[in-house]
Amino acid sequence: MIEYLCFDVFADKEVFTMGRYCEVCKKGVMSGNNVSHSNRKTRRSWAPNVQRVSVVVNGTAKKMCVCTRCLRSQKVQRAV
C-alpha cells in the first residue's frame, strides 16, 4: 500500500498566489472577444494592473499583490 504525502508541506513558508490577482478586492483576469471590422471574433483577456507592494497587515509588513485601484483608494496601507 502506498501512502501519499500531505499537501501542508508549505505550512511554514509564504504561499505565493498567481500574478494577475488582487488579494484585497479579489479582482482577476477577465476574458472576452476581439471583434474585427468584419465581425470576426477571437478570444482575448484583460488583466488588472497588479503591483507587488509591501503592505501593513496586523501591524507587520507583508508583501501582497494589490491592484492599483485599491492602492489609489487607500484600501490598504503601504509599509514605509
C-alpha positions in Angstrom: 0.0 0.0 0.0 1.4 3.4 -1.0 1.0 6.4 1.4 0.7 9.8 -0.1 2.2 13.0 1.3 0.0 15.7 2.8 -0.2 19.0 0.9 0.7 21.0 4.0 4.4 20.9 3.2 4.5 24.6 2.7 2.8 25.5 6.0 5.8 27.3 7.4 6.6 29.1 4.1 4.9 32.1 2.4 2.4 30.9 -0.1 2.6 32.7 -3.5 -0.5 33.5 -5.4 -1.0 33.8 -9.1 0.4 37.0 -10.6 -2.7 38.7 -12.1 -4.9 38.6 -9.0 -5.6 41.3 -6.4 -5.5 39.9 -2.8 -7.7 42.8 -1.5 -10.7 43.0 -3.8 -10.2 39.6 -5.5 -10.1 41.1 -9.0 -8.7 38.7 -11.6 -8.3 38.2 -15.3 -11.4 38.6 -17.4 -11.9 37.2 -20.9 -13.9 38.2 -23.9 -13.7 38.7 -27.6 -11.7 40.8 -30.0 -14.2 41.8 -32.7 -12.8 42.9 -36.0 -14.3 45.2 -38.6 -15.6 42.2 -40.5 -17.2 41.0 -37.2 -14.8 38.0 -36.7 -14.3 37.1 -33.1 -11.1 35.9 -31.4 -10.6 35.3 -27.7 -8.6 37.7 -25.6 -8.1 38.6 -21.9 -8.0 41.7 -19.8 -5.7 41.6 -16.8 -5.9 44.1 -13.8 -2.9 46.3 -13.1 -1.5 44.4 -10.2 1.6 45.5 -8.3 3.6 43.6 -5.6 3.9 46.0 -2.8 4.7 45.9 0.9 1.6 46.4 3.0 0.9 46.8 6.7 -1.2 43.8 7.9 -1.9 43.5 11.7 1.0 45.8 12.5 3.6 43.9 10.4 4.8 44.4 6.9 3.8 41.8 4.3 4.2 41.6 0.5 0.9 41.4 -1.3 -0.3 41.6 -4.9 -2.6 44.6 -4.9 -4.3 46.3 -7.9 -3.7 50.0 -8.5 -7.4 50.8 -7.9 -7.1 49.5 -4.3 -3.8 51.4 -3.8 -5.3 54.7 -5.1 -8.5 54.4 -3.0 -6.3 53.6 0.1 -8.0 50.2 0.9 -4.5 49.1 2.1 -1.8 51.0 3.9 1.6 50.8 2.4 4.6 50.0 4.6 7.3 52.6 4.7 
